[in-house]
Amino acid sequence: MSIGAKPTRSEDRDRAASQDGKRTWLYGEELSGSDIVSFNFYRLAGPGSLLKPCEMSSAKVIEFVLGFEPSAAPI
């Protein structure tokens, strides 16, 4: 998967984070193909956090997030 992606939001969700700030979600589409990345990230009450990829490996999500560079091209 190339690193460039277009973040999108579904029509039934209007936030990239929950109101309480404990959950962040992302859905991104590959700019030059058909691959996607999608996950929920939860900040736990105690120490740590929880990554919940959507139908893909955690490794794919982590690789995308660590390598992501925003594009200057219009979306």
CORZILIN-V863635 format. One record per backbone hydrogen bond with DSSP energy under -0.5 kcal/mol. NH is the residue of the N-H (numbers start at 1). CO is the residue of the C=O. If there is no record, write none. Layout:
# CORZILIN-V863635
nh=(NH/NH)
co=(CO/CO)
This chain:
# CORZILIN-V863635
nh=(6/7/8/13/18/21/24/25/26/28/29/30/31/33/37/39/40/41/42/43/44/44/50/52/52/53/54/55/61/62/63/64/65/66/67/68/68)
co=(29/5/27/10/23/18/41/16/39/37/6/35/4/30/28/26/52/24/50/22/42/48/42/40/50/51/38/53/57/58/59/60/61/62/63/64/65)
